[in-house]
Amino acid sequence: MGDTMNMAAYIPWGELVAVAYAMYKQNHTTPQTPPDFPQDWERIANLTMTPSLESIREREFAGFIARSKRDPLLQAVVIRGTESKLDWLMDAEFLLETFREVPGGGRTERGFTNLYRTMTVEYADASIPPQSLIAQLDTLPAGTRLVVTGHSLGSSLATLHAFVAGSKKIDVELITFASPRVGDKTFVEAFGALNIRSTRIFNHPDIVPHVPMEVAGFRHLEPGLEINSAVYPIKHAIPCYHALSTYLYVMGDAQADISACRSGQAAT
């Protein structure tokens, strides 16, 4: 199990994902930069995605790209997790298909993959036209370093994006919270061959990291860093095991709001 000393370095990335959730609640399509946006970062673009079910398509805010004020060549690609009903429907396919964006990249979960392909960058500077998130990688200034991070569904999308970035020789690091399995054994091996720095944090009782199942051909990026909310004053409930606030609290974030998930006492 990971300890809070080791986890502390990952808390700021989880807090950025929490900002993406808060922005989505502010406006489901085009939220503005909130007043409490982390002061070391400048939001340069929003990310949207378009979940679909047959003839139903709804463009949604998916996260943002931020540039470090201390290091202009450092960018964070931050992707929120599941919120809408269409998100859940896209999540639930659990079928593998060829990930054609990276030759020899194996197979990845169909719903995650199709959703990733819809992701669009919408710049804060309105004079810059929108472009696909995948195409945006080819426009990055030389020497750009990326940190790609997400929670839940956002973790799966972040994993795919880090994979594509790494295949293009971009210096990229992946940090995920509560990630489901994203692809098959070949995908995991191809990801590993790119030497992408990757940290996958998961809560022991959270069910999301256990799906899709290995018997269906899915594998995790390894190793993972395990936390365990069962020994903290967190309700024994599936939503609370999975909540980003629970993850941050167990990792040692004193600012994490667990009011909706706080139990009377810790498990023994």
Secondary structure, 3 states (H helix, E strand, C coil): CCCHHHHHHHHHHHHHHHHHHHHHHHCCCCCCCCCCCCCCEEEEEEEEECCEECCEECCEEEEEEEEECCCCCEEEEEECCCCCHHHHHHHCCCCEEECCCCCCCCEEEHHHHHHHHCCEEEECCCCCCCEEHHHHHHHCCCCCEEEEEEECHHHHHHHHHHHHHHHCCCEEEEEEECCCCCECHHHHHHHHHCCCEEEEEEECCCCHHHCCCHHHCCECCCCEEEECHHHCCECCCHHHHHCHHHHHHHHCCCCCCCCCCECCCCCC
